[in-house]
């Protein structure tokens, strides 16, 4: 049976404004990218999230973002390389402590929002992220956009990596995500998201927002936890993958393209 990792960005509530759907999502995924307190999340939410991950056997990933609660970590920032390294160390270190306290451990790292998109195209930015992650644990898997500078940086420092694609976002002809400022950038129709997921894992291709087809390889498929249809989308995707002979399974550092080149 073929295997694919299914990941979701979670733990993005703060205080009483918790993400109410998280508890229902954890049983449906194999990897969770947990917010680390900068763009979203707080100590209680982080602890609750890692506890849910451990309970359901879900791989724990740190999801660090910029210190931008108002913009949800999606606003562009002018960060020095030292500032970038420090915000990664601070957030990953915090989630690592919560994971250990819950009897689990971090398995992967995935930058959030603007950090993720900037690392996809900025080689210097990507190198700082990959080197910082490797300095903390050379066995952690770095999640990045398929074919991006972040994947190239992980290869360069011999860090395990996973090329990621999104089932609930539309793409441009150059393989980048359609900006969220544009209508239709977020896919909320469960059937459409499931079709896009199958196109990626079965054909290695998908249709862009303009209707053109591009090639796209993925080791892991993401659904955003803040998508209003996240729960229904995940159920549709799991059913579609099962029908096509796929097992939902977390990645390890020694399989597929997660092995450094």
Secondary structure as the mmCIF struct_conf table of DSSP 4:
data_model
#
loop_
_struct_conf.conf_type_id
_struct_conf.id
_struct_conf.beg_label_comp_id
_struct_conf.beg_label_asym_id
_struct_conf.beg_label_seq_id
_struct_conf.end_label_comp_id
_struct_conf.end_label_asym_id
_struct_conf.end_label_seq_id
STRN STRN1 UNK A 2 UNK A 10
STRN STRN2 UNK A 14 UNK A 14
TURN_TY1_P TURN_TY1_P1 UNK A 15 UNK A 16
STRN STRN3 UNK A 17 UNK A 17
TURN_TY1_P TURN_TY1_P2 UNK A 20 UNK A 21
HELX_RH_AL_P HELX_RH_AL_P1 UNK A 22 UNK A 26
TURN_TY1_P TURN_TY1_P3 UNK A 27 UNK A 28
BEND BEND1 UNK A 30 UNK A 30
STRN STRN4 UNK A 31 UNK A 35
BEND BEND2 UNK A 37 UNK A 40
HELX_RH_AL_P HELX_RH_AL_P2 UNK A 43 UNK A 56
TURN_TY1_P TURN_TY1_P4 UNK A 57 UNK A 57
HELX_LH_PP_P HELX_LH_PP_P1 UNK A 58 UNK A 58
STRN STRN5 UNK A 59 UNK A 63
BEND BEND3 UNK A 67 UNK A 67
TURN_TY1_P TURN_TY1_P5 UNK A 69 UNK A 73
BEND BEND4 UNK A 75 UNK A 75
HELX_RH_AL_P HELX_RH_AL_P3 UNK A 81 UNK A 101
TURN_TY1_P TURN_TY1_P6 UNK A 102 UNK A 103
STRN STRN6 UNK A 106 UNK A 110
HELX_RH_AL_P HELX_RH_AL_P4 UNK A 113 UNK A 121
HELX_RH_AL_P HELX_RH_AL_P5 UNK A 123 UNK A 136
TURN_TY1_P TURN_TY1_P7 UNK A 138 UNK A 139
BEND BEND5 UNK A 140 UNK A 140
STRN STRN7 UNK A 141 UNK A 145
TURN_TY1_P TURN_TY1_P8 UNK A 146 UNK A 147
BEND BEND6 UNK A 148 UNK A 148
HELX_RH_AL_P HELX_RH_AL_P6 UNK A 149 UNK A 156
TURN_TY1_P TURN_TY1_P9 UNK A 157 UNK A 158
STRN STRN8 UNK A 161 UNK A 166
BEND BEND7 UNK A 167 UNK A 168
STRN STRN9 UNK A 169 UNK A 169
STRN STRN10 UNK A 171 UNK A 171
TURN_TY1_P TURN_TY1_P10 UNK A 173 UNK A 174
BEND BEND8 UNK A 175 UNK A 175
HELX_LH_PP_P HELX_LH_PP_P2 UNK A 176 UNK A 176
STRN STRN11 UNK A 177 UNK A 177
HELX_LH_PP_P HELX_LH_PP_P3 UNK A 178 UNK A 179
TURN_TY1_P TURN_TY1_P11 UNK A 180 UNK A 181
BEND BEND9 UNK A 182 UNK A 182
TURN_TY1_P TURN_TY1_P12 UNK A 183 UNK A 184
STRN STRN12 UNK A 186 UNK A 186
HELX_RH_AL_P HELX_RH_AL_P7 UNK A 190 UNK A 198
HELX_RH_PI_P HELX_RH_PI_P1 UNK A 199 UNK A 203
BEND BEND10 UNK A 204 UNK A 204
STRN STRN13 UNK A 205 UNK A 207
TURN_TY1_P TURN_TY1_P13 UNK A 209 UNK A 210
BEND BEND11 UNK A 211 UNK A 211
STRN STRN14 UNK A 213 UNK A 215
BEND BEND12 UNK A 219 UNK A 219
STRN STRN15 UNK A 220 UNK A 224
TURN_TY1_P TURN_TY1_P14 UNK A 225 UNK A 226
BEND BEND13 UNK A 227 UNK A 227
TURN_TY1_P TURN_TY1_P15 UNK A 228 UNK A 229
HELX_RH_AL_P HELX_RH_AL_P8 UNK A 230 UNK A 243
TURN_TY1_P TURN_TY1_P16 UNK A 244 UNK A 245
STRN STRN16 UNK A 246 UNK A 248
TURN_TY1_P TURN_TY1_P17 UNK A 253 UNK A 254
BEND BEND14 UNK A 255 UNK A 255
HELX_RH_3T_P HELX_RH_3T_P1 UNK A 256 UNK A 258
BEND BEND15 UNK A 259 UNK A 259
#
